[in-house]
Amino acid sequence: MKLVSSDFVLLSQCAISAAYQAGKVISENSNTPVTVNTKKAGESLASQVVTEVDLLAQQLILQRLLPTCERYDLALLTEESPDDFQRLKKDFFWCIDPLDGTLPFVESTAGYSVSIALVCSDGTPYIGVIYDPVEQTLYSAIKGHGALRNGKPWAWKSNLALSEQSLTFISDRSFKQHHLFDQTLTELENIATKLGYCGVNNILYGGAVMNASWVLEKNPACYFKFPKPETGGGSLWDYAATACLFAEAGAVVSDIQGRPLDLNRPDSSFMNHRGVLYSSHHEIAEQVINLYHNLMG
């Protein structure tokens, strides 16, 4: 079935409704004790933890979106269900993380969210919906329609001079254990100075979806993950929605070498093979790409 513009608008509305419903149940359970279990996933703790709230949020999302799979012949990829690889056979697939940032959620800190995307078989995201239950903020985008924040066009760019702004660098908490962590922090400070910013802020605690969203909220900023041989590094559902948001916002989203994200990777759902890079500005992204090349020799 060939989808047209009105279909994407309708599907976006379905995704927004599903994200709100999941976000509501997440908020209702955000300050209550939850049972934390582990699952077989990537090498990091963040990819292995799961709670009953993750599963309940997914159930609510699927109640809203499964009928669209039948009506529009869509495949489905979601974190808490096995990958049936129908995403490689259908023209489009839903790519869902019902509760990204389970660790921040369990710790009752900011950094968790609902993420829903509609991705073309070639890996292009056509719809991106993110809901932040902590701030009750909805981010949404449809390919070719721009980026929205709480339903309004998102004017995220700052008019302040560079010398009046600090540059925020964001990565996951696991980066603290990276053997290049200290060296990278030093080089990031050098980048900020070189570009003319007045200082550096570092964030190392959120889930992948909110880490990317914070790049625009805390602009000027950059979120990055280096490639690694171990399985993990986030999954397709961690980046599909924010990739659509960034493309429509006119910001930078790529792998750590500046290539398009591989958002329908046929051999795995993990993204550790090429890393990720989200940046509010092209010149910041270029500096981080150069930094990675220099660190790798």
N, C-alpha and C positions, 0 to 999 in steps of 0.2 A: 504494500500500500504506500503510495507516494504521499508524503505529508506536505501540506501547504502552510502558509503563514498563519492562517486562522487556527490550524491544528496545534501549532506550537504555542500560541497564546492560550488555548484551552488547556493544553497539557501543563503549561506553566502554572496556571491557576490551580490545577489539581495538585501539583507538587507543593505549591504554597500552602494550600489547605492541609495537606498531609504533614508538612513541616510544623505548622502551628499546632496541630493535634499532638504530634510527638513531643514538641517543645513544652506543651502544657503538662503532660504526664511526667516529663523530666523535671520540670520546676516543682511539681507537687511532691516529688521524691528527693529533692535536692538536699534537704536537711533532715532526712530520716535515715536510720541505719539500713544498709543494703548488703546482701550477701555477695561477696566478690569471689568469682570463680576464675579459673584459667582455661584457655583453649589452645589448641595447636595452631600456631600462627608463625609470625616472624621471630627473630632472635631477641627482640627487646621486650621488656615487661609491658610497655604501653600497648603493644600489639597482641598481648596474650590475655590481658584482663578482660572480663566480661561480667556484667551484672544482670539481674532480672529486669532492670530498667532498660538496658540495651534491647533485650528481647521484646519487651512490651512496646517500646517505641517502634521497633521494626514491624510488629504486628499491626499497629495502628496505621503506619505508612502503607503497608501492603494492602490493607483493607480499602484504601483510597486509590491505589495505583494499579492493583492487579486487573480491575476491569478495563483499564486503558491498554493493558498488554494484549488482551483479547481483541479489543475494538480496533487497535492500530497495528497489531502484529508486532509488538515490541518484545525484546528480550529483557532479562532482569539479572542484575548483578548486585548483590547486597552483602554487607559484611558478615552478617550472622547466619548466612545460608551457603551451602556449597556452590561453587561455580559450575554451572552446567554447560558452559561454553557456547550457549545459544547466541551470545553476544557476537560471536564470530560469523554467525549465519544470517542474522536478521539485519535490517537496514539501520535500526536504532535500538538502544537498550537503556533502561533506567540503571543508574549507578548510584547506590544508596549507602550512606553511613548513618544509621539511626541515632547513634550517640558517639560522635567523634570526641576524643579527649576524655575517655573513661577515667583515667587517673586523676585529672583535675576535678572531675565530677565527684569521685569517691572522696577526694580531699577537701571538697567544698570550696574550691578556688575557681576563679574565672579561667576560661580556656576550653570549654566544651560547647558543642553545638550539634545541630541536625544538618545534614548535607544531602541534597538530592540533585542529581544531574540527569539530563538526557543526552546521550552521546551517540554520534553517528558511527557506523562500522569502521570508518577510516580514522577514528579517534578524535574527531572534531566535536567539542561540546556545543550543543545547540541551546540547552537550557541549564541554568545554574541557580539553585535556591539554597540559601544558608540561613538558618535561624539561630540566633544567640539567645538562649533562655535567660541568661544572667542580666543582660542589658535590654532584653525584649526587642532586639533589633533584627529586622528581616532584610537580607540582601538578596537581590534577584536580578537575573539577566536572561534575555533571549537573544540569540545570535542576530545581529543587525539592528537591534532595538535599544542598545545602550544599557548602562548599569543603573540599578535603582537601589535606594536605601529607604526602607519603610515606604515603598511605593512612589518615591519621588526621585527625579534624576539626581545622581550623586555627584555633587560638586566637591570633590575631595582634595583638589589641589590648593596649596597654600600660596598666598601672595607676599609672604614675608621674605626678606632678603636671606640668602643662605647663611650669612654671618649671625643671624638671629635665630637660627634653627639648629637643633641637635639632630644627629642622624641615628636612627634606631635600627639595630641589627637583631634579627630574630632567628632562633633555631630551636630544635627540640632539646629536652633535658638530657637526652642520651649523648648529646654532643659534648657534654662536660667530660665524658670518658674517652673522647677521641684523642689519639696521640698528638694531633696537631692543634689541640684546643688553645693552649696558651699562645702559641705562635700566631694562630689565626686572629685571636683577639688583638694582639699587638698590631697586626697588619690592618685590621679593620679600623683601628684608631688612626693609622697612617692614611687610610683612604679618606676618612672624614676630614682630616686636616688638609689633604691634597685638594679635595673638592670645595673647601671653604666653609664647612660647617663649624659650629661653635663647640661641639662636643659629641659624645657617643653615649647611647643607651643600649643595653643588652637585655633581651628577653629570652628566657630559656625554660619555659614551663607550660606552654599551652599545647593543645592538640593541633594537628596539622591544618585543619580548616580555619580555626580562629587565628592561628599564627599567620596564615596568608591574609586573612581579612584585616588583621591589625596593621598590615603593611600600608593599607590605604587609610585606615583610621588614624594611624600614627605617622603618616607621611611627613617628611621623607623617611623611607624605611626600606628594608630588604629582608626577606626570609629565604634561607638557603639550607640545603642538605647536601652533603658530599656523597658521592657514590660509595658503596661498600660491597664486599663480596658476599657477606651474610644475607640471608633472606630477610626482608623487612624494608626499611626506608619509606614506610608508608605504602598504601595500596591505591589502586585506581580510584576507589571511592573517596579517598582522602583529598584528591586534587581535581577531580573532574568539574565539580561545581565552581570552585574558585578560579579554575582556568577560564571558564566561560565569563565569570564576573570580571576578571582582569582584562580579557580580550575586549570586552565591551566598554570597560572603563578607560581604555587607551593606556594601560599600564603594561608592565613586562611580565610574561610568564614563559618559562622555558626549562630545559634541563640545565645542569650546571655548566654546560659548554655552549649554551645559547641556542640549542636545537629545540624544535617543538616537543612537548611532552608526548610520550608514547602511551596514550590513554585507552588503547585497546590492545595491549600487549598480548599476543597469542599464547605465549609459553608460560605466563604467570600473571597473577594480579598484583604482585609486588613491584615496587618502583626503585629498589635499591641499585639497579644496574646503571642508572645515569644521573641520579640525584635530581634535585629540583631547585629552581630559582624564581622567586617572585620579587619584583622591585617596583617602586613607585616611579622611578626615573631610569631612562636608558643609560645615562652615564654612570649611575651607581651599579647597575647590572654589569656593565662592561668592566668596571673595576673589580667586582667580585669574581667574574669569569677569569680575568687575568690573574687574580690572587690564587685561584684554584690551580691554574696552569703552572704558576711559579712554585707553589707548594709541592706539586706532584713532580716537578723537575722536567 
